[in-house]
Amino acid sequence: MRQFCFSFAFLLVSGLSFAQKKIISTPNAPVPIAPYSQAVEANGLVFLAGQIGLDPATRQLVAGGFEPETTRTLENIKAILAAAGLTMSDIVNTTIYLKDLTNFQKVNDLYGTYFTGNFPARTTVGVVGLPAGASIEIAVVAVRGTRRK
């Protein structure tokens, strides 16, 4: 039993040594409005914090309504991925939060232009409110080495 416990502890500790996290940030996306990172990488997975349609220069929501806000949100995601050396093709999971689910088709139309086939898994959730009065928030997980054909 002692040998088993030692072996298990060794495997656990050695596995943790590979689980180092790396903070990813860029001035080309909005500075976080709370105590969190734009993205964190661990074991080849890159977890982006939820992005809203803030202009990186002004830190204000872009004007013009839902479509420009959604486009800015996706551009913020692209900028953070670029800082990590990744692209939209590396996204494996997306969670979209919408204040108004009647915008679902608008999201699909805009979202679809940022991918070329092999779409990531996705969940869309209706919510009561979002930070800074946003209408949409998108969080993604990307992985290194997923270049698709």
Secondary structure as a PSIPRED ss2 file (coil, helix, strand):
# PSIPRED VFORMAT (PSIPRED V4.0)

   1 M C   1.000  0.000  0.000
   2 R H   0.000  1.000  0.000
   3 Q H   0.000  1.000  0.000
   4 F H   0.000  1.000  0.000
   5 C H   0.000  1.000  0.000
   6 F H   0.000  1.000  0.000
   7 S H   0.000  1.000  0.000
   8 F H   0.000  1.000  0.000
   9 A H   0.000  1.000  0.000
  10 F H   0.000  1.000  0.000
  11 L H   0.000  1.000  0.000
  12 L H   0.000  1.000  0.000
  13 V H   0.000  1.000  0.000
  14 S H   0.000  1.000  0.000
  15 G H   0.000  1.000  0.000
  16 L H   0.000  1.000  0.000
  17 S H   0.000  1.000  0.000
  18 F C   1.000  0.000  0.000
  19 A C   1.000  0.000  0.000
  20 Q C   1.000  0.000  0.000
  21 K E   0.000  0.000  1.000
  22 K E   0.000  0.000  1.000
  23 I E   0.000  0.000  1.000
  24 I E   0.000  0.000  1.000
  25 S C   1.000  0.000  0.000
  26 T C   1.000  0.000  0.000
  27 P C   1.000  0.000  0.000
  28 N C   1.000  0.000  0.000
  29 A C   1.000  0.000  0.000
  30 P C   1.000  0.000  0.000
  31 V C   1.000  0.000  0.000
  32 P C   1.000  0.000  0.000
  33 I C   1.000  0.000  0.000
  34 A C   1.000  0.000  0.000
  35 P C   1.000  0.000  0.000
  36 Y C   1.000  0.000  0.000
  37 S C   1.000  0.000  0.000
  38 Q C   1.000  0.000  0.000
  39 A E   0.000  0.000  1.000
  40 V E   0.000  0.000  1.000
  41 E E   0.000  0.000  1.000
  42 A E   0.000  0.000  1.000
  43 N C   1.000  0.000  0.000
  44 G C   1.000  0.000  0.000
  45 L E   0.000  0.000  1.000
  46 V E   0.000  0.000  1.000
  47 F E   0.000  0.000  1.000
  48 L E   0.000  0.000  1.000
  49 A E   0.000  0.000  1.000
  50 G E   0.000  0.000  1.000
  51 Q E   0.000  0.000  1.000
  52 I C   1.000  0.000  0.000
  53 G C   1.000  0.000  0.000
  54 L E   0.000  0.000  1.000
  55 D C   1.000  0.000  0.000
  56 P C   1.000  0.000  0.000
  57 A C   1.000  0.000  0.000
  58 T C   1.000  0.000  0.000
  59 R C   1.000  0.000  0.000
  60 Q C   1.000  0.000  0.000
  61 L E   0.000  0.000  1.000
  62 V C   1.000  0.000  0.000
  63 A C   1.000  0.000  0.000
  64 G C   1.000  0.000  0.000
  65 G C   1.000  0.000  0.000
  66 F H   0.000  1.000  0.000
  67 E H   0.000  1.000  0.000
  68 P H   0.000  1.000  0.000
  69 E H   0.000  1.000  0.000
  70 T H   0.000  1.000  0.000
  71 T H   0.000  1.000  0.000
  72 R H   0.000  1.000  0.000
  73 T H   0.000  1.000  0.000
  74 L H   0.000  1.000  0.000
  75 E H   0.000  1.000  0.000
  76 N H   0.000  1.000  0.000
  77 I H   0.000  1.000  0.000
  78 K H   0.000  1.000  0.000
  79 A H   0.000  1.000  0.000
  80 I H   0.000  1.000  0.000
  81 L H   0.000  1.000  0.000
  82 A H   0.000  1.000  0.000
  83 A H   0.000  1.000  0.000
  84 A C   1.000  0.000  0.000
  85 G C   1.000  0.000  0.000
  86 L C   1.000  0.000  0.000
  87 T C   1.000  0.000  0.000
  88 M H   0.000  1.000  0.000
  89 S H   0.000  1.000  0.000
  90 D H   0.000  1.000  0.000
  91 I E   0.000  0.000  1.000
  92 V E   0.000  0.000  1.000
  93 N E   0.000  0.000  1.000
  94 T E   0.000  0.000  1.000
  95 T E   0.000  0.000  1.000
  96 I E   0.000  0.000  1.000
  97 Y E   0.000  0.000  1.000
  98 L E   0.000  0.000  1.000
  99 K C   1.000  0.000  0.000
 100 D C   1.000  0.000  0.000
 101 L H   0.000  1.000  0.000
 102 T H   0.000  1.000  0.000
 103 N H   0.000  1.000  0.000
 104 F H   0.000  1.000  0.000
 105 Q H   0.000  1.000  0.000
 106 K H   0.000  1.000  0.000
 107 V H   0.000  1.000  0.000
 108 N H   0.000  1.000  0.000
 109 D H   0.000  1.000  0.000
 110 L H   0.000  1.000  0.000
 111 Y H   0.000  1.000  0.000
 112 G H   0.000  1.000  0.000
 113 T C   1.000  0.000  0.000
 114 Y C   1.000  0.000  0.000
 115 F C   1.000  0.000  0.000
 116 T C   1.000  0.000  0.000
 117 G C   1.000  0.000  0.000
 118 N C   1.000  0.000  0.000
 119 F C   1.000  0.000  0.000
 120 P C   1.000  0.000  0.000
 121 A E   0.000  0.000  1.000
 122 R E   0.000  0.000  1.000
 123 T E   0.000  0.000  1.000
 124 T E   0.000  0.000  1.000
 125 V E   0.000  0.000  1.000
 126 G E   0.000  0.000  1.000
 127 V C   1.000  0.000  0.000
 128 V C   1.000  0.000  0.000
 129 G C   1.000  0.000  0.000
 130 L C   1.000  0.000  0.000
 131 P H   0.000  1.000  0.000
 132 A H   0.000  1.000  0.000
 133 G H   0.000  1.000  0.000
 134 A C   1.000  0.000  0.000
 135 S C   1.000  0.000  0.000
 136 I E   0.000  0.000  1.000
 137 E E   0.000  0.000  1.000
 138 I E   0.000  0.000  1.000
 139 A E   0.000  0.000  1.000
 140 V E   0.000  0.000  1.000
 141 V E   0.000  0.000  1.000
 142 A E   0.000  0.000  1.000
 143 V E   0.000  0.000  1.000
 144 R C   1.000  0.000  0.000
 145 G C   1.000  0.000  0.000
 146 T C   1.000  0.000  0.000
 147 R C   1.000  0.000  0.000
 148 R C   1.000  0.000  0.000
 149 K C   1.000  0.000  0.000
